[in-house]
Amino acid sequence: MTEMRASTEPSYADCSAPRQRERSGVGHSHDGAHDHGHDHAPHAGARGLKGALILITVFLVAEVAGGLLSNSLTLLADAGHLFTDVGALAFSLFVVWLARQPATSSKTYGFLRWEILAALLNGALLLAVSAGIVWEAIRRLRSPEPVETGLMFAIGAAGLVVNALAARLLHSGSSHSLNVRGAYLHVLGDLLGSAAAVIAALLIRYEGWAIADPVASIVMTMLIVRSSWTLVKESVDVLLEAAPAHIDLAKVHESLRAVAGVESVHDLHVWTLTSGVVAMSAHAVVCDPAHHQVALEEMTRALAAQDIHHATIQIEGKTLQECAPESSHALGHTH
């Protein structure tokens, strides 16, 4: 009976049958015939990133010019915020290019993980900016400051249009890439900020609610914090090589074990290389040498049906724990 359990001891193939082990070998399957470092993950968001970067940069230049000509600190402060978004978008676009670079002998997976690092940095930056906004909003709640509602409304309305267009360009790519999602959240934060500015300007102008500005800022920030935290959490999970949330590890194990000729499955690991690329490694005991290739192909098909297209399966004639060195201490494995 096959079981799944944690272990600190590695498993080894039949050490007394080297020729059989050579025939069994390791099945390294790339469903769809792809190779390390060559477009593992979709990069459909590159075009959206370029378009959003151009829109935000043009608006930034216009806002700086308007701030200098009108001597408006509000405009210049908002331009400073936009500058951080331009930097985030530019960095995300650079990472898309970097992730496409071929693998090397020292970086066998290429630069795929840079996408995850970019998402983590963007998420962390959003959380830091949100904390600053909440701090300033609380200060203004205690001591409201006069606001030039006309200028505030004009900035908010213009930003609403520009950020809505940028968000639309990034929306489709954000569902496939953590990197693009980070950039999308930056733009979405600006979009919500612009909407909050428009509503607050109208409330201050026609109702006299001076606290509308800080209250709108806090509400907008809370919406962004939740998405930003999710982005950071998912990025950390990928870097820690946690099992993907949409993959049922027990189901993967059972699907491999159900293949005809497979006696047991152990040392099973499933992790994410980068957005949309799930990898797996496992040892499978197949006693009949003549059935090794057939079992490998059937296991590969079973994995592909579960959205796992990058599999490394070691076929073993039998497992002999006594083959393991006494001093060996492996990482925890799933059996």
N, C-alpha and C positions, 0 to 999 in steps of 0.2 A: 504493500500500500504506500503510495507516494504521499509525502507530507511537505508542508511548507514551514520552515523553522529558521530561526536565526542561528548562525554558527560563526565561530572565530577560527575554524580550521578550513583550509582550502581543500578542494577535491581534485583528485588526479585521475588521469586515464590509466588504463592497464599498462603498468610500467614493464611488464614481462613480455609484451608483444609489440616491439617497436615497429615492425613492418605493418601490423594492423593499425597502429596509431597513425602511421604515415598515410595509410589508405583512408582512414577516417578523417584525419586532419581537422581543420577548422573551416566550417562553412561560413563565408563572409558574403552576405547577400545584400545587394543594392537593387531593390525592386525599381525597375525603370532604368537600369544601367547608368547610374550616375557615379561620380567619383568624388573623393575628398576635395573640398575647397573649390568646387565648381558649381555654383548656384544651387546649393542645397536648399536655401530658403527663398521664398518668393520676394522679389524686389519691385513689385508693382507700385509701391509708394514713392519711388524715386521721382517720377514725373510730378506727382502731387507736391512733394517737398520743394522741387524747383519752383513751381508756380506760386506756392505759398510764400516762399522766401522772397521772390520778386515783389509780390504784393505788399508784404509787410515792410520790406526795405524802402520801397517807394513812399509808403505812408510815413515811415520814420523820417525820411529826408524832408517831406512836406511839413511834418509836425515840428521838426527842429527849426525849419525856416520860419514857420508861423510863430513859434515861441520867441525867437529872436526879434522878429519884426514887431510883435505885439507886446514884448517884454512880459510875457505871461509865464510865471513859474509853474502853473498847472500844466501847461503844454509841455514845458521842458521836463517836468517830472514824469509825465506819461511817456515822453520820448525815451527817457532813461529805462523805463520798464520795457518798452518795445525793443530797445537795444539788446536786452537779455534774451528776448524771444528770437531775434534775428540770429544771435549767437547759437541758441539751441537748435534752430532750424538748420543752420549751416553745419553744425556738428553732426546732426542726424544725417544730412545729405552726404557728408564726408564718410560717415560710417557705412552707408549703403555702398559707396564705391570701394571702401576698404574691405568689406566682407566679400566682395567679388574677386579679390585677388587670389591667385593660385596658392595652393599649399606648398610648403617647403619641407625639407628633411627634418627641420627642428619644430615646425608648426604643421603637423600632419592634417589638422582640421582647418588649416588656413586661418582666417581672421573672423570666423563666424561669430565668436563670442563677443566681439566688439559691439555687435548690435545690442546684446543684453546689457553690456556695460553702459552704453549710451542711454538705454531706457532707464537703468538704475540712476544714473547721474541726473537725467531730466526729471525723474520722479522726485529725487531728493531735493533738487533745486526748487521744484514747485512747492514742496512742503515748507522749505525755508522761506520762500517768498510769501506763502500763505500766512506763516507765523508773523512775519513783519507787518502784513496788511492788518491782521487781527489786532496786533499790538497798537498800531496807529489808530485803528478804528475805536478801540477802547479809550484811548487818550482823547479822541475827539468827542466821544460820548460824554466824557467828564467835562470837557471844555470845548463846546462847539465853536467852529471858526466860520467866518463869513465866506460864502461861495459865490463866484460869478456864474450864475446859472446859465446865462446865454452862451458863454464860452464852453461851459461844461456840457451843455446840450449839444452844441455843434461838434465837439470832440467825440462825444459818445455816439452820435448819429453816424459820423464818418467812420469811426472805428467799428461800429456795428456792421456796416456794409462790407468793409474790407475784410474783417475777421470772419464774417459769414461766408464770403467767397473762398477764403483760405481754408476754412474748416471743411467746406464741401470738397475741395481738392484733396484733402487728406483723409476724409472719412472712409473711403473704401479700403485704403491701405492700412488703416489703423486696426482693422479686424484680423489682419494676417501677420503683422509685425509689431513687436513690443517697442522697437525703436521708433517707428512711425507713430505708434500710439502715444509715446511720450511727447513728440512734436505736436500731435493733434491736441493733446491736453493743454499744452501751452497756449495754442491758438484758441481753444475752447474757453480757457480761463479769461483770455482777453475779450472774447465774444460776450461772455457773461458779465464781465466788468463793464463793457460798453453799454449793455442793456441796463445794468444797474445804475450807471451814470445817467442815462436818459430818464429812467423812472424817477431817480432821486432829484434830478434837476427840475422836473415838472412838479414834484411834490413840494420842493422848497419854494419854487416860484409862485405856485398858486395856492398852496396850503400853509406855507410858512413853517414847515416841519424841518428845522435845521438838522435834526438827528437822522434824517432820511439817508444822507450820504454815508455815514459810518455803518448804519444798520444794513443798508443794501450791500456794502462791502463785506460785512461779516457773513450774510446769507450766501453771497456769491462764493466766498472763500470756502465755506463749509461744503458746498457742492463739489468743488475741485479737490479738496483734501481727501475725500473718500476715494475718488478715482485715482489720485496720485498714490495713496497708500496701497491700493490694489496693484498698481503698476510696480511699485517698489517690492512688494511681497512676491509677485510673480517672477520678477527679475532675480531676486535672491534665491528663490526656489530653483530656478534654472542653473544658477551658479553653484548651488549646493548639489546639483544633479539629483534633485528629488523626482519621484515618479510624476509624470504629467497628470494633472487633475482629471483629464478625460480618459485616462487609461486605467482599467481595472486590473491590477497586478494578478489577483487571484484568477481572473478570467483568462489572462494571457497564459498563466501557468497551466491551467486546465486544458486550454486549446492545444498546447504543445504536447501535453501528456496524453491527449486523446488520439494523437496520430498513431496509426498502426505501426507496431514494432518498437515504439518508444517505451522503455521500461520505467524511466524516471527522468525528472528534470530538476536541476539544482543550479546554484550560483546564478540565479536569474536577476538581472538588473534592467530597468527601463528608465531612460532619462531623456532630456531634451538638449539637443546640440545648440539650436537656435530656433527662432520662431518657425513653427511648421515642420520641423525636422526632428522626429522621434527616433532614438536609437535603442537597441536592445542587445544584450549579450547573455548567453546561457550555455550550460553544459547539458547534453542529452545523452542518456545511456541507451544505446541500440545494440543489442547483443549480436544480431545477425549481420556480419560484415556486408553481405550481399544486399542488405536493405538500407545501407547508410545513405546513399544518394537519393533514393526515393523518399526516405523519411525527411531528409533535409529539404527537399523541394516542397513536400507537403507542409512542413512547419513554416517555411517561408510564405506559402500562400495563406496559411492561417494567421500569420502576423500581419500580412498586407491587408487582410480583411478588417484588422483592428487599427489601421492607420499607422502601422510600424513598417517602414520601408528600408530601414538601415539595420540589418541584423547580423550579428556574429554568433554562430552556433558551433560549439565544439562537440563533435560526436565522439563518444567513448564506447569501447567494447564492454567495459564494466568499471565500476568505481572501487578503488582499493585505498582505503584510508591509511593503511600501513605504508603506502608509498610516500606519504607526506613527511617531510623532515620534522623531527621532534621540536626543533626550535622555531618552526615556522608559525607566524602569526599574521593571518590575513585580515582584511577588513571584513565587517559583518556582511554575510551573504544571505539571500533569501532562498530557501530550499522548498 
